Each structure stands twice: as structure tokens, then as C-alpha cells.
Amino acid sequence: MSVPAEDVIELVDAALAADYTRVRRVGSKIARALTSGDAAAADKLRALMRRRGVPLRASGYAEALPIDMKSRLPLIEEQGWPTVPVFLNGPNQTVVKDFLADAQHIELLSSKGIATRLCVLIAGPPGTGKSLLAGHIAAQLGRPLYTVRLDSVISSLLGDTAKNIRSLFDFVPTKDGVLFLDEMDAIAKLRDDRQELGELKRVVNTVIQGLDSLDDRAVVIAATNHPQLLDTAIWRRFPYKIELDAPDEAVRIDLWRYFLFEDDVTSPHPPLLARASGGLSGADIQTIALAARRQSVLEGHAIDTGAVAWAAYEASAGRPTPPPRGQLTSDQKRTLAIGLVREKGVSQADVARLIGVTRQAVSGYLKEGGDGGG
């Protein structure tokens, strides 16, 4: 399909002006127009936009970002859009879809007097994909992602932290971007926390005032590992709330299929590995899967699903280790088989297929372990 001439003109004008925000906006518009007629070209265009204008920066251009006046360090960094997918359970997918629909039709909603604050609060332990989800939301909206640098924002000098936070919220309206406040609890703790100094309590008020000062189009995403520490007034200012936890079994299947089997829908192993990896985060599964693929490529052999299952079964959340090199020992196979059957409810036949032994061997392991059932 043809691209409107005005879009091409705007794209060239934005590029010559080194206006990254306009380049992304019109580039995303063109990519959406190309999707139905030339999906490959649309993907290439999106990939180019993720490069974030590195050639321009190398030639001396630097986007004006707010800085700490004392240290001269930037308070915000522009992050690229993610290149890997995000996997969410059904309820969280619904929240994200609702938010994107509201953000993409904000003018219509505002004209009817029913627009809401475009603020998303993502809570969950490390490794569950909070930053990844923020990047995907920015990509879906075609907006640059500005991540707050807390090491620069939080100052030991009284009053400077609040000034830095005001600078962040003064910056947001000047860019059609997404402001990402990671580790939100560091600047928005409960104001009745007796362990905190009065200065940090005043910082919370500054955050609240900053959120209240934004217009309908401004998008703010906050993330926290400790939602229980957030001030209640902060909660009220985030209409969209997403709680990420360890992925459920359906999501774990998708994670193994994508990261280990490169979306091969014919492999029977993802559901079995999903059972073996209960309690692990998406980041844990990604780490184990990519380690197994690297071993496979560098050593020139097929992926050893038994070794992957062992790594998943043995890993504690947040501490994944690579699959062992070489064949599993007899003791490892016995321990894994017994654990998968007794603890994870995997059938003997599936365990045999996963670790590369006969069903009779699995039955023998169970008898040795005091369980002859199947």
C-alpha cells in the first residue's frame, strides 16, 4: 500500500531536526499502515526506530534531558523499546488492553468528559517483567520511554530531591513520551513511616503534586517490588494496577516455547518443563533456556531437555543455574524423575520422554524411592 505524502514529509523533517519523538510518532504511524500490506517492511521500520538515533548522537546531538543541578547527572535516560515479547496472564492482559485503548482514544474520552489519568502501577517481585512491560506499553503507544535514574534523583542535600522530582514532571509535558518510575517505593513511601526523615515525607507530597499537574495525555508508569510501602495517596493516583507474580502454568508454557524452542508449536516438552519450573520467574526461565541454547550451538548437539528440566527443578526463584553439561548422572535422573512424578504430577511416560530414559527406568526409580505407583 502507498504511504501518504504528508507522512513522508513529516518523517524527513523530524529526522533532519533530530526530533526523536516526532520520528517515532510518524514512523509508528507508517508502520501501522504498512502492516496489512507489507508486514516485513513494517517490522524493519519498527526495528530501525528502536535504534534511537545513535548515528545522530555519535555526530554530537544530545537530547536535552533534565539534570541534577549539583552533580550535573541526567535525571532521566531514554530507553529503547524491548525486542522480546512480554507474557501476561489473562487478567493482566485485560488491564493492559484497557489502558492502551484509553490512551489511544484519549481525545475522544476527554471530549466526553470521561478521560482518566493515564497512570499505571506495576507491582511484583524482581524478575517478573515490570520494566519489560513498561517498554512494551511505550512501544504499543509509539512513544519514547524515559526511565528515571533514582541514583541521580535522590540527593543527600535537603530539598534537592524534591527539586529533581519537580524537574521530572516539568519535563513530561514537553515530550509525548512515557515516564517510567522504577522502584517507586524509594520516593513514595508511607508518610506515617516513623523510620523516614521529614525530607523524604515531603518528597511524597512533591510526587503527588507532580502527578496531579499532568494533563490527560501524559503517561506515567510506576513499578515497585514493595507495594505495601507505598503511600495510599499514591495508590489513588494510579487508576490502572497490575500485579505481576511468578508466571502461572499457561504462561510458563509460552515462556519455554518462545525462549527454548523458538516458538516451535510441535514440541511436546514446554508443558512438561512448565510443570518442572513452578515458582520460577519469567527471567529465571529465560536465563535457563538461553543457557541451554548457547550450549547446544557451541557444542554442536541437540538441546538436552533432561538437563533443562534438572536446572528448572533445582533452581530456587531468583537463583537459576545453567543446565549441567553432559548427560545427567543416574542419581540426577532418579532424583528428577521422582520429583517430577511425586511433586509435580507428571506422568511416568512424560518423564521418560523428557529425560531420555525408558518408562521402565522411571518405574524403577520410583520403586527404589519407595513408590511403585504411576
Phi, psi and omega per residue, in radians:
M1 nan 2.742 -3.118
S2 -1.475 2.619 3.105
V3 -1.719 2.296 -3.140
P4 -0.960 2.411 -3.098
A5 -1.038 -0.626 -3.101
E6 -1.153 -0.537 3.101
D7 -1.212 -0.703 3.114
V8 -1.116 -0.755 3.138
I9 -1.094 -0.777 -3.139
E10 -1.131 -0.674 3.140
L11 -1.091 -0.804 3.141
V12 -1.136 -0.734 3.137
D13 -1.094 -0.754 3.132
A14 -1.142 -0.686 -3.138
A15 -1.138 -0.759 3.141
L16 -1.167 -0.482 3.113
A17 -1.523 -0.004 -3.109
A18 0.975 0.623 3.141
D19 -1.650 1.597 -3.055
Y20 -1.051 -0.655 -3.096
T21 -1.091 -0.814 3.125
R22 -1.181 -0.645 3.107
V23 -1.033 -0.806 -3.135
R24 -1.145 -0.708 -3.080
R25 -1.101 -0.902 -3.105
V26 -1.291 -0.579 3.089
G27 -1.091 -0.723 3.106
S28 -1.136 -0.651 3.111
K29 -1.113 -0.756 3.123
I30 -1.155 -0.716 3.136
A31 -1.069 -0.720 3.115
R32 -1.105 -0.668 3.139
A33 -1.177 -0.573 -3.107
L34 -1.384 -0.369 -2.976
T35 -0.954 -0.779 -3.070
S36 -1.278 -0.511 -3.083
G37 -1.751 -0.579 -3.104
D38 -2.566 1.421 -3.057
A39 -1.100 -0.618 -3.130
A40 -1.116 -0.740 3.115
A41 -1.147 -0.662 3.116
A42 -1.097 -0.726 3.119
D43 -1.137 -0.710 3.125
K44 -1.111 -0.702 3.136
L45 -1.126 -0.746 3.114
R46 -1.118 -0.675 3.114
A47 -1.113 -0.691 3.100
L48 -1.087 -0.717 -3.116
M49 -1.177 -0.438 3.112
R50 -1.276 -0.195 3.135
R51 -1.314 -0.204 2.960
R52 1.071 0.555 2.999
G53 1.171 0.576 -3.113
V54 -0.981 -0.752 3.120
P55 -1.007 -0.655 3.125
L56 -1.163 -0.708 -3.139
R57 -1.173 -0.647 3.134
A58 -1.122 -0.459 -3.138
S59 -1.554 0.114 3.015
G60 1.981 -0.085 -3.135
Y61 -1.414 2.382 3.041
A62 -2.431 2.210 -3.140
E63 -1.181 2.399 -3.110
A64 -1.284 1.898 3.116
L65 -1.985 2.647 3.131
P66 -1.116 2.536 -3.111
I67 -2.261 2.785 2.995
D68 -1.321 2.197 -3.000
M69 -1.188 -0.422 3.140
K70 -1.464 -0.934 -3.061
S71 -1.498 -0.320 -3.075
R72 1.170 0.271 3.094
L73 -1.465 2.535 3.130
P74 -1.169 2.472 3.102
L75 -1.506 -0.302 -3.064
I76 -2.371 2.523 2.978
E77 -2.157 2.408 3.067
E78 -1.452 2.228 -3.125
Q79 -1.878 2.572 3.081
G80 -1.307 2.799 3.070
W81 -1.267 2.563 -3.101
P82 -1.204 2.659 3.129
T83 -1.852 -0.094 3.073
V84 -1.920 2.656 -3.106
P85 -1.280 2.875 3.029
V86 -1.929 2.435 -3.098
F87 -1.998 2.120 -3.080
L88 -2.209 2.665 3.019
N89 -1.353 3.018 -3.025
G90 -0.976 -0.906 -3.125
P91 -1.030 -0.727 -3.140
N92 -1.221 -0.614 3.044
Q93 -1.030 -0.687 -3.137
T94 -1.125 -0.754 3.128
V95 -1.079 -0.774 -3.132
V96 -1.111 -0.766 3.126
K97 -1.077 -0.737 3.124
D98 -1.104 -0.754 3.135
F99 -1.098 -0.810 -3.123
L100 -1.087 -0.698 3.121
A101 -1.097 -0.741 3.120
D102 -1.144 -0.751 -3.117
A103 -1.156 -0.644 -3.102
Q104 -1.345 -0.262 3.136
H105 -2.158 0.584 -3.039
I106 -1.141 -0.599 3.133
E107 -1.110 -0.757 3.118
L108 -1.097 -0.807 -3.127
L109 -1.132 -0.665 3.121
S110 -1.145 -0.672 -3.129
S111 -1.140 -0.417 3.123
K112 -1.681 -0.003 3.122
G113 1.281 0.424 -3.092
I114 -2.195 0.335 3.087
A115 -1.216 2.604 3.087
T116 -2.085 2.881 3.115
R117 -1.120 2.259 -3.115
L118 -1.536 1.170 -3.104
C119 -2.182 2.256 -3.111
V120 -2.065 2.306 3.065
L121 -1.958 2.106 -3.128
I122 -1.944 2.123 -3.133
A123 -2.074 2.549 3.096
G124 2.814 2.803 -3.135
P125 -1.207 2.920 3.136
P126 -1.019 2.546 3.063
G127 1.497 0.053 -3.101
T128 -1.621 -0.040 3.005
G129 1.756 0.441 -3.109
K130 -1.132 -0.879 3.136
S131 -1.143 -0.672 3.117
L132 -1.075 -0.752 3.139
L133 -1.133 -0.711 3.096
A134 -1.033 -0.743 3.113
G135 -1.108 -0.680 -3.140
H136 -1.197 -0.652 3.098
I137 -1.092 -0.786 3.105
A138 -1.054 -0.732 -3.138
A139 -1.129 -0.736 3.133
Q140 -1.100 -0.565 3.130
L141 -1.498 -0.175 -3.101
G142 1.197 0.540 -3.108
R143 -2.015 2.605 3.050
P144 -1.163 2.634 -3.128
L145 -1.863 2.059 3.125
Y146 -1.869 1.996 -3.107
T147 -1.736 2.253 -3.122
V148 -1.294 2.328 3.076
R149 -1.648 1.751 -3.080
L150 -1.129 -0.494 3.134
D151 -1.120 -0.458 3.083
S152 -1.590 -0.618 -3.064
V153 -1.199 -0.777 -3.071
I154 -1.440 2.068 -3.080
S155 -1.995 2.617 3.073
S156 -1.370 -0.184 -3.115
L157 -1.557 2.279 -3.123
L158 -0.988 2.297 3.076
G159 1.568 -0.428 -3.067
D160 -1.247 -0.589 3.122
T161 -1.087 -0.796 3.121
A162 -1.087 -0.698 3.108
K163 -1.081 -0.739 3.138
N164 -1.103 -0.705 3.124
I165 -1.136 -0.697 3.081
R166 -1.070 -0.649 3.113
S167 -1.090 -0.666 3.123
L168 -1.056 -0.837 -3.077
F169 -1.337 -0.372 2.988
D170 -1.259 -0.523 -3.095
F171 -1.302 -0.652 -3.019
V172 -0.947 -0.837 -3.099
P173 -1.138 -0.313 -3.112
T174 -1.436 -0.189 -3.127
K175 -2.282 2.421 3.090
D176 -1.479 1.115 -3.037
G177 -2.152 -3.016 3.101
V178 -2.007 2.160 3.091
L179 -1.599 2.131 -3.112
F180 -1.942 2.001 3.129
L181 -1.799 1.600 3.106
D182 -1.394 2.700 -3.099
E183 0.903 0.915 -3.079
M184 -1.015 -0.518 -3.106
D185 -1.116 -0.306 3.140
A186 -1.215 -0.430 -3.108
I187 -2.156 0.080 -3.075
A188 -2.430 0.742 -3.127
K189 -1.280 2.837 3.065
L190 -0.902 2.296 -3.109
R191 -1.318 -0.135 3.077
D192 -1.755 0.230 3.086
D193 -1.253 1.928 -3.060
R194 -1.247 -0.233 -3.132
Q195 -1.417 -0.213 -3.063
E196 -1.716 2.616 3.108
L197 -1.301 2.788 3.131
G198 -1.044 -0.575 -3.140
E199 -1.045 -0.782 -3.129
L200 -1.196 -0.494 3.058
K201 -1.196 -0.624 3.087
R202 -1.198 -0.502 3.100
V203 -1.075 -0.694 3.118
V204 -1.031 -0.766 3.108
N205 -1.059 -0.657 3.126
T206 -1.143 -0.715 3.101
V207 -1.075 -0.793 3.139
I208 -1.070 -0.798 3.123
Q209 -1.093 -0.666 3.118
G210 -1.121 -0.773 3.101
L211 -1.090 -0.710 -3.130
D212 -1.195 -0.382 -3.088
S213 -1.438 -0.198 -3.038
L214 -1.357 2.637 3.100
D215 -1.500 -3.140 -3.025
D216 -1.103 -0.502 -3.050
R217 -1.443 -0.297 -3.067
A218 -1.169 2.330 -3.141
V219 -1.973 2.161 3.101
V220 -2.197 2.261 3.057
I221 -2.080 2.235 3.082
A222 -2.052 2.570 3.118
A223 -2.317 2.572 3.132
T224 -2.632 2.507 2.987
N225 -1.524 -0.232 -3.028
H226 -2.293 1.256 -3.086
P227 -1.067 -0.456 -3.111
Q228 -1.182 -0.267 -3.136
L229 -1.538 -0.213 -3.049
L230 -1.289 2.495 3.071
D231 -1.136 2.493 -3.102
T232 -1.077 -0.539 3.118
A233 -1.166 -0.521 3.067
I234 -1.178 -0.776 3.122
W235 -0.961 -0.741 -3.072
R236 -1.156 -0.389 -3.090
R237 -1.587 0.103 3.086
F238 -2.132 1.594 -3.083
P239 -1.114 -0.484 -3.093
Y240 -1.831 2.093 -3.085
K241 -2.168 2.292 -3.135
I242 -2.210 2.197 3.108
E243 -1.911 1.932 3.126
L244 -1.657 2.346 3.108
D245 -2.316 -3.046 3.043
A246 -0.960 2.389 -3.059
P247 -1.098 2.486 3.080
D248 -1.306 3.109 -3.005
E249 -1.086 -0.702 -3.138
A250 -1.090 -0.717 3.122
V251 -1.218 -0.660 3.102
R252 -1.088 -0.634 3.067
I253 -1.040 -0.811 3.135
D254 -1.099 -0.692 -3.134
L255 -1.104 -0.836 3.126
W256 -1.116 -0.703 -3.125
R257 -1.114 -0.681 -3.101
Y258 -1.344 -0.909 -2.991
F259 -1.397 -0.528 -3.094
L260 -1.746 -0.698 -3.031
F261 -1.920 0.191 3.049
E262 0.896 0.781 3.085
D263 1.156 0.446 3.055
D264 -1.303 1.846 -3.061
V265 -1.348 -0.148 -3.112
T266 -1.509 -0.266 -3.090
S267 -1.237 2.333 3.125
P268 -1.493 -0.067 -2.972
H269 -1.428 -0.553 -3.098
P270 -0.906 -0.765 3.121
P271 -1.098 -0.585 -3.141
L272 -1.257 -0.738 3.093
L273 -1.151 -0.569 3.090
A274 -1.084 -0.662 3.096
R275 -1.177 -0.672 -3.095
A276 -1.241 -0.397 -2.991
S277 -1.862 0.375 3.099
G278 -0.973 2.313 -3.136
G279 1.669 -0.237 3.118
L280 -1.459 2.685 3.093
S281 -1.479 2.945 3.059
G282 -1.065 -0.650 3.117
A283 -1.145 -0.653 3.099
D284 -1.081 -0.816 -3.125
I285 -1.114 -0.737 3.102
Q286 -1.053 -0.754 -3.133
T287 -1.063 -0.827 -3.126
I288 -1.147 -0.776 -3.085
A289 -1.110 -0.798 -3.114
L290 -1.212 -0.572 3.062
A291 -1.101 -0.732 3.124
A292 -1.127 -0.695 3.130
R293 -1.183 -0.668 3.096
R294 -1.098 -0.769 3.093
Q295 -1.031 -0.742 -3.125
S296 -1.070 -0.759 -3.110
V297 -1.223 -0.837 -3.034
L298 -1.255 -0.524 -3.100
E299 -1.755 -0.065 3.021
G300 1.207 0.668 3.097
H301 -2.374 2.899 3.115
A302 -1.185 2.747 3.111
I303 -1.104 2.262 3.121
D304 -1.541 1.724 -3.080
T305 -1.173 -0.468 3.078
G306 -1.126 -0.774 3.117
A307 -1.128 -0.660 3.097
V308 -1.118 -0.780 3.127
A309 -1.076 -0.677 3.108
W310 -1.088 -0.801 3.139
A311 -1.080 -0.712 -3.138
A312 -1.198 -0.711 -3.099
Y313 -1.204 -0.656 -3.077
E314 -1.438 -0.369 -3.043
A315 -1.211 2.442 2.919
S316 -1.705 2.606 -3.061
A317 -0.935 2.241 3.122
G318 1.512 -0.062 3.140
R319 -2.319 0.969 -3.138
P320 -1.254 2.573 3.050
T321 -2.125 2.671 -3.136
P322 -1.087 2.686 3.044
P323 -1.032 2.512 3.130
P324 -1.096 2.528 3.093
R325 -1.417 2.551 -3.114
G326 1.410 3.120 -3.119
Q327 -1.211 2.556 3.013
L328 -1.112 2.534 3.060
T329 -1.265 2.886 3.105
S330 -1.045 -0.692 3.131
D331 -1.146 -0.696 3.120
Q332 -1.125 -0.765 3.126
K333 -1.082 -0.725 3.139
R334 -1.112 -0.845 -3.134
T335 -1.066 -0.755 -3.119
L336 -1.167 -0.770 -3.124
A337 -1.083 -0.816 -3.139
I338 -1.101 -0.750 -3.134
G339 -1.118 -0.756 -3.105
L340 -1.173 -0.678 -3.137
V341 -1.282 -0.866 -3.031
R342 -1.351 -0.766 -3.015
E343 -1.593 -0.605 -3.026
K344 -1.819 -0.161 3.088
G345 1.269 0.424 3.112
V346 -1.439 2.450 -3.120
S347 -1.216 2.751 3.126
Q348 -1.078 -0.686 -3.132
A349 -1.117 -0.720 3.136
D350 -1.200 -0.681 3.096
V351 -1.082 -0.762 3.126
A352 -1.028 -0.750 3.141
R353 -1.160 -0.656 -3.070
L354 -1.231 -0.757 -3.046
I355 -1.726 0.012 3.014
G356 1.346 0.684 3.059
V357 -2.260 3.056 3.109
T358 -1.421 2.824 3.089
R359 -1.133 -0.581 3.118
Q360 -1.114 -0.613 3.108
A361 -1.142 -0.744 3.112
V362 -1.081 -0.740 3.120
S363 -1.073 -0.658 3.092
G364 -1.133 -0.714 3.114
Y365 -1.032 -0.753 -3.094
L366 -1.176 -0.662 3.104
K367 -1.149 -0.684 3.103
E368 -1.121 -0.544 -3.129
G369 -1.544 0.082 3.078
G370 1.568 0.392 3.124
D371 -2.468 1.907 3.119
G372 -1.666 0.055 -3.105
G373 -1.371 2.962 3.116
G374 -2.292 nan nan
